[in-house]
Amino acid sequence: IHDGVAVYSAADGAMKVKAAEVMLMITIGQAGGSGGTYAVNGTFIYVGQTSDILAHIEDGVDIDTNDLTVYAGSLTTGISWAGSITTGGQSAIGVSGAVNNVDRTVQAVVGTTLPSYSSDLDPLENPVPPTTPGPGINAANTLVVRALNDGQIYAFSIAGSAPGGGSGNASQEETDDPLDGVSLPILFEDVAPSRGPPASGNGIGIAGAVGINLISDTTLAYLSTSATVAATDLTVEADNKTWLLSLTGGAVLARPSGDGAASSSSAIAGAFSLVIITQTTRALVFGPNLDVTRDMTVRAGRDGFAITLSIGAAGNFTGGK
């Protein structure tokens, strides 16, 4: 509501100034494939959200009502999946990566907004409210100024590979030529055939997964005015209830070759997770001439959790048939 506006509601009426967003973001990336000798697959996804939510009654507004609510809120649900599955006859490489970058600013303000406010908050350096009072706000019952950041972020980055170890070859060729000087005794069943162990295939299996989550939330509810603010009950609240679940995993299984040769393939698996959460939550009252006849509450709260799990696993079958 711009300055210079006068608003009046009936004695039992209510007035609400509201700015809100509800976001659902679902992002899926999946790669898979196989190759006779070599196979490489990869997936990368990036999800970015930048929001600026403002519910604002400017200084210089004249309001006379029963109940007045100024509410700003953001509810974000984000689900991201990056997956890669690779199989190869000799070597297989699978990689996946996911980046979630969420930047939200939510403000519920009565009065004057502060320039570069987020940078002034830490530490708060005694911001100066306006010196010229406006007409004022009169809420016969309740005045509520509330800002809320809420939501859930689910982030998954999974990679797997399974090299087959190549094909084994007999270490000695069999021949039934009776004149070769070796196969003659075998021809008359005097000596049992002799075979060397199957030769093992040489290859490599690599699986790597990276998950990066950058969450930056600013949640502000404040009165910043020199005008008179009158209410029976006054509540100024700022809440952040966002939580995060991140799972990153890489797995390699080096298999024996199809002819029974033992696998001598190398198996390398790794997972990396980075979570950076930056949150500023403030409920402030400075400057107004308050006339509150009953209850006054100024509260800032943080309620949520962050769970991060990174797993890397590699296995190699070394025994043949």
WOZISUL-V172398 format. One record per residue. PSI is psi in radians with two decimals (999 if undefined). Layout:
# WOZISUL-V172398
[[PSI] [PSI]]
This chain:
# WOZISUL-V172398
[[2.17] [2.71] [2.66] [-0.10] [2.44] [2.23] [2.32] [2.37] [2.83] [2.91] [-0.58] [0.26] [3.01] [2.63] [2.40] [2.29] [2.02] [2.36] [2.16] [2.65] [2.55] [2.04] [2.34] [2.03] [2.07] [2.08] [2.17] [2.22] [2.18] [2.25] [2.53] [2.57] [3.01] [2.76] [2.72] [-0.73] [-0.87] [2.54] [2.34] [2.29] [2.63] [2.65] [2.40] [2.32] [2.61] [2.26] [2.13] [2.41] [2.24] [2.07] [2.48] [1.79] [2.19] [2.13] [2.11] [2.24] [1.99] [2.82] [2.48] [0.12] [2.42] [1.99] [2.33] [1.90] [3.11] [-0.98] [2.31] [2.22] [2.28] [1.99] [2.31] [2.33] [2.68] [2.23] [1.98] [2.24] [2.02] [2.27] [2.10] [2.44] [2.15] [2.07] [2.62] [2.21] [2.19] [2.35] [2.50] [2.67] [-0.62] [-0.84] [2.48] [2.33] [2.22] [2.26] [2.63] [2.62] [2.50] [2.34] [2.19] [2.10] [1.86] [2.17] [1.92] [2.38] [2.09] [2.17] [2.33] [2.05] [2.36] [1.98] [-2.48] [2.24] [2.61] [2.28] [2.50] [0.82] [-0.73] [-0.63] [-0.38] [-0.17] [-0.41] [1.62] [2.81] [2.14] [0.97] [1.13] [2.48] [2.13] [2.95] [2.57] [-0.27] [1.90] [2.55] [-3.04] [-0.63] [2.96] [2.27] [1.91] [1.94] [-0.48] [-1.45] [2.56] [2.08] [2.20] [1.99] [2.40] [2.41] [2.24] [2.19] [2.83] [3.11] [2.40] [2.10] [2.13] [2.19] [2.30] [1.97] [2.36] [2.45] [2.57] [2.65] [1.57] [2.53] [-0.13] [0.00] [3.13] [2.32] [2.68] [2.49] [2.40] [-0.27] [2.21] [2.45] [2.51] [2.53] [0.39] [1.95] [-0.16] [0.11] [-0.08] [-0.11] [-0.73] [-0.18] [-0.83] [-0.58] [-0.59] [-0.65] [0.26] [0.51] [-0.49] [2.42] [2.54] [2.51] [2.19] [2.40] [2.90] [2.61] [2.45] [2.42] [2.60] [2.68] [2.22] [-2.92] [2.51] [2.24] [2.31] [2.21] [2.39] [2.42] [2.28] [2.15] [2.19] [2.07] [1.93] [2.10] [1.99] [2.31] [2.13] [2.01] [2.30] [2.16] [2.71] [2.18] [1.41] [2.70] [0.05] [3.00] [2.29] [2.03] [2.36] [2.72] [-0.81] [2.37] [2.24] [2.20] [2.00] [2.45] [2.22] [2.51] [2.11] [0.50] [2.46] [2.82] [2.41] [2.08] [2.26] [2.17] [2.25] [2.49] [2.36] [2.44] [2.36] [1.88] [2.05] [2.73] [2.75] [2.86] [-0.40] [0.21] [0.00] [2.46] [2.51] [2.24] [0.40] [2.57] [2.52] [2.15] [2.17] [2.53] [2.71] [2.45] [2.29] [2.41] [2.14] [2.11] [2.02] [2.10] [2.06] [2.33] [2.08] [2.06] [2.44] [2.13] [2.55] [2.08] [2.32] [-0.62] [2.75] [1.77] [2.40] [1.52] [2.10] [-0.24] [-1.62] [2.49] [2.23] [2.21] [2.00] [2.43] [2.34] [2.68] [2.15] [1.87] [-3.04] [2.83] [2.17] [2.18] [2.29] [2.18] [2.26] [2.29] [2.29] [2.41] [2.42] [2.61] [2.13] [1.94] [-0.19] [2.33] [-2.97] [999]]
